[in-house]
Amino acid sequence: MTRTRDYLELHFIVLLWGFTAVLGKLITIPPVELVFYRVLLSSVLLAIWLGWKKESFRVQGSTLWQLLGNGVLIAGHWVTFFASARVSNVSISLAGFATIALWTSLLEPLILKRRFRWYEFLLGLVIIAGLYIIFRFQIDHAWGLCLGIISAFLGALFTVFNGKFTRKHHHFTITLYEMIGATLGIALVFPWYALQNPEGLQLTPTSLDWVYILILALVCTVYAYSISVELMKRLSAFAINLTVNLEPVYGIILALIILGDSERMTTDFYIGTLVILGAVLAYPFFDRARPVLSG
C-alpha cells in the first residue's frame, strides 16, 4: 500500500512538472534567465523554510561540494531542455528528453554498482518509441534533438547521483544546496552567455512574470522537487525517470486546458500516450517479479 501511495505521489509531482511547460510559455524572459530566477528563489525559500523548522543545514565538506556539483547538473538539464525547444521546437526537445529512462537504465548500474536489469533497458526503448509516435520528429532539427538528448543525459545523471544522498540527509537540505549550486553555476556562465547573446542579459521580468516565477519556484521546484528527492529513498532512479516520461503528455493536456490551445489531438498522440502509459504501468509488475526474472 505504501508503494502504491509512493507511485501516486510521484505521478502528481510529474503532473506539476508538466505544468512547468505551461509556465515556461507564459513567462516572457529567456530560458537561462528563467532558470536562474527559478533556482535563486527556490534557494531563498528553502533556506527560510529550514530556518523556520529549525532543521540542520550541516553537511560534510565533501558532500557539500557533491551537492553543489549536482546542482550544476540540474541547471544544465533545465537550460538545455528549454534551449532545445528554442532552437527547434517543443516536440523535438521532448523527443530528446524521452531518452532519460534509457540513459538511467545504463547509468544506474554503472554508478551505483547494481545489476543491469534488461527489462529497464527494454522499457526505456518502448518509451522512446511512444514519444516518436507522438512527435514524429524531423532529421533537419538535429541540433535541437542533440540538446534534448544532452538534457536527458544530465537529468538521468543527476537523478542517479541524488539516490546516493537521500540515505544520509533530509530531502529539503539536499534540495537547498543543489539549488544553490544551480544558482552559482548559472551566475558563473552569465558573462559568457551575455557575450553570445546580442540582446545581453534580460533580467527584468514583468509583474506577471514574477507571479509565474514564484509559482514555478515554490510549487514546481521547492515542493515537487524536494518530494521527488524524498521518494528516492524508496523508489529507484529508473522508476522515477520512467514516470517522468509522462511529463510531456501531462504538459500537453494542461496546456490545452489552461491555455485553450486550438491544436487538435491526433490519433498518433493517443497511440503514443497508450504506449508510454503501458511502459510506465508495466514497471511495478516487472519490479515485483524481479526475483523470478533474475533467477
Buried (B, 14 or more C-beta within 10 A) or exposed (E): EEEEEBBEBBBEBBBBBBBBBBBBBBBEBBBBBBBBBBBBBBBBBBBEBBEEEEBEEEBEEEBBEBBBBBBBBBBBBBBBBBBBBEBBBBBBBBBBBBBBBBBBBBBBBEBEEEEEBEBBBBBBBBBBBBBBBBBEBBEEBEEBBBBBBBBBBBBBBBBBBBBBBBEEBBBBBBBBBBBBBBBBBBEEBBEEBBEEEEEEBBEEBEEEBEBBBBBBBBBBBBBBBBBBBBBBEBBBBBBBBBBBBBBBBBBBBBBBEEEEBEEEEEEEBEEBBEBBBEBBEBBBEBBEEEEEEEE
